[in-house]
Amino acid sequence: MNRYQVIVRPIVTEKGVGKKEAEGILCFEVHREATKTDIKGAVEALFKVKVADIRTATFEGKLRRRGRYSGYRGDWKKAYVRLKAGQKMPEYAEL
């Protein structure tokens, strides 16, 4: 899996942008089989920053219904990436 497959998308929510501004933490949806080492390498290569710490969380897919039709959303994984002190924040979330 290459670095473009590891990071699926940045999570731009009110909570994610608040963590980015206050604590210097970036929030990404990542590939389900990606390890912390894979995530660190991808973030450092794509955004040209140094990573201090990574926390991950795995979420199970939920049952969703549209009228009489139902199905499950897929499982997904989220990564909270803390940058080292003095690193410039990448601007992917311009609101």
C-alpha contacts under 8 A as a table, 3 or more apart, distances in Angstrom:
res1	aa1	res2	aa2	distance
1	M	5	Q	6.03
1	M	6	V	6.79
2	N	5	Q	5.47
2	N	6	V	6.53
3	R	6	V	5.12
3	R	7	I	6.85
3	R	38	D	7.54
3	R	39	I	7.90
3	R	41	G	7.37
3	R	42	A	4.63
3	R	45	A	7.82
3	R	46	L	7.74
4	Y	7	I	6.00
4	Y	8	V	7.55
4	Y	42	A	7.34
5	Q	8	V	6.38
5	Q	31	H	6.89
6	V	30	V	5.54
6	V	31	H	5.12
6	V	34	A	6.14
6	V	38	D	7.01
6	V	39	I	6.45
6	V	42	A	6.79
7	I	10	P	7.70
7	I	28	F	6.71
7	I	29	E	6.32
7	I	30	V	4.55
7	I	31	H	6.41
7	I	39	I	7.22
7	I	42	A	7.19
7	I	43	V	7.94
8	V	28	F	7.32
8	V	29	E	5.46
8	V	30	V	5.07
8	V	31	H	6.38
9	R	28	F	5.84
9	R	29	E	5.37
9	R	30	V	7.12
10	P	26	L	7.97
10	P	27	C	6.07
10	P	28	F	4.27
10	P	29	E	6.06
10	P	92	Y	7.78
11	I	16	G	6.57
11	I	27	C	5.57
11	I	28	F	5.19
11	I	29	E	6.37
12	V	16	G	5.86
12	V	17	V	6.26
12	V	27	C	7.77
12	V	93	A	6.39
13	T	16	G	5.02
13	T	17	V	6.03
14	E	17	V	5.37
14	E	18	G	6.09
15	K	18	G	5.10
15	K	19	K	6.25
16	G	19	K	5.21
16	G	20	K	6.21
16	G	26	L	7.14
16	G	27	C	5.99
17	V	20	K	4.93
17	V	21	E	6.25
17	V	93	A	7.49
18	G	21	E	5.29
18	G	22	A	5.97
19	K	22	A	5.26
19	K	23	E	5.30
19	K	24	G	6.48
19	K	25	I	5.55
19	K	26	L	7.28
20	K	23	E	5.82
20	K	24	G	4.68
20	K	25	I	4.67
20	K	26	L	5.50
20	K	27	C	7.87
21	E	24	G	5.93
21	E	25	I	7.79
23	E	82	R	7.94
24	G	82	R	6.02
24	G	83	L	6.17
24	G	89	M	7.31
25	I	80	Y	6.28
25	I	81	V	5.37
25	I	82	R	4.40
25	I	83	L	6.48
26	L	80	Y	5.73
26	L	81	V	5.02
26	L	82	R	6.40
26	L	83	L	7.88
27	C	78	K	7.14
27	C	79	A	5.78
27	C	80	Y	4.72
27	C	81	V	6.30
28	F	78	K	5.75
28	F	79	A	5.28
28	F	80	Y	6.68
28	F	81	V	7.95
29	E	76	W	7.36
29	E	77	K	5.89
29	E	78	K	4.59
29	E	79	A	6.32
30	V	34	A	6.85
30	V	39	I	7.68
30	V	76	W	7.54
30	V	77	K	5.61
30	V	78	K	5.84
30	V	79	A	6.60
31	H	34	A	5.29
31	H	76	W	7.33
31	H	77	K	6.56
32	R	58	T	7.72
32	R	75	D	7.69
32	R	76	W	5.85
32	R	77	K	5.39
34	A	38	D	5.86
34	A	39	I	6.58
35	T	38	D	5.14
35	T	39	I	6.28
36	K	39	I	5.05
36	K	40	K	6.06
36	K	54	I	6.57
36	K	55	R	7.87
36	K	56	T	7.72
37	T	40	K	5.13
37	T	41	G	6.22
38	D	41	G	5.27
38	D	42	A	6.18
39	I	42	A	5.16
39	I	43	V	6.15
40	K	43	V	5.35
40	K	44	E	6.11
40	K	51	V	6.43
40	K	54	I	7.50
41	G	44	E	5.28
41	G	45	A	6.06
42	A	45	A	5.21
42	A	46	L	5.94
43	V	46	L	5.31
43	V	47	F	5.75
43	V	48	K	7.46
43	V	49	V	7.33
43	V	51	V	7.66
44	E	47	F	5.68
44	E	48	K	5.11
44	E	49	V	5.05
44	E	50	K	5.75
44	E	51	V	6.71
45	A	48	K	5.46
45	A	49	V	7.63
47	F	90	P	6.53
49	V	83	L	7.29
49	V	87	Q	6.26
49	V	88	K	7.28
50	K	83	L	6.00
50	K	84	K	5.83
50	K	87	Q	6.91
51	V	54	I	7.74
51	V	81	V	6.93
51	V	82	R	6.10
51	V	83	L	4.50
51	V	84	K	5.57
52	A	81	V	7.72
52	A	82	R	5.61
52	A	83	L	5.14
52	A	84	K	4.80
53	D	81	V	6.00
53	D	82	R	5.06
53	D	83	L	6.98
54	I	79	A	6.74
54	I	80	Y	5.67
54	I	81	V	4.62
54	I	82	R	6.18
55	R	79	A	5.71
55	R	80	Y	5.09
55	R	81	V	6.62
56	T	77	K	7.05
56	T	78	K	5.63
56	T	79	A	4.37
56	T	80	Y	6.18
57	A	77	K	5.73
57	A	78	K	5.22
57	A	79	A	6.46
58	T	75	D	7.58
58	T	76	W	6.02
58	T	77	K	4.36
58	T	78	K	6.34
59	F	75	D	5.75
59	F	76	W	5.37
59	F	77	K	5.97
59	F	78	K	7.90
60	E	74	G	7.17
60	E	75	D	4.54
60	E	76	W	6.67
61	G	72	Y	5.97
61	G	73	R	4.63
61	G	74	G	4.67
61	G	75	D	4.42
61	G	76	W	7.26
62	K	72	Y	5.46
62	K	73	R	5.42
62	K	74	G	7.59
63	L	70	S	7.00
63	L	71	G	5.73
63	L	72	Y	4.47
63	L	73	R	6.52
64	R	70	S	5.69
64	R	71	G	5.56
64	R	72	Y	5.85
64	R	73	R	6.97
65	R	68	R	6.95
65	R	69	Y	5.71
65	R	70	S	4.21
65	R	71	G	6.47
66	R	69	Y	5.30
66	R	70	S	6.21
67	G	70	S	7.74
83	L	87	Q	6.47
84	K	87	Q	5.91
91	E	94	E	6.39
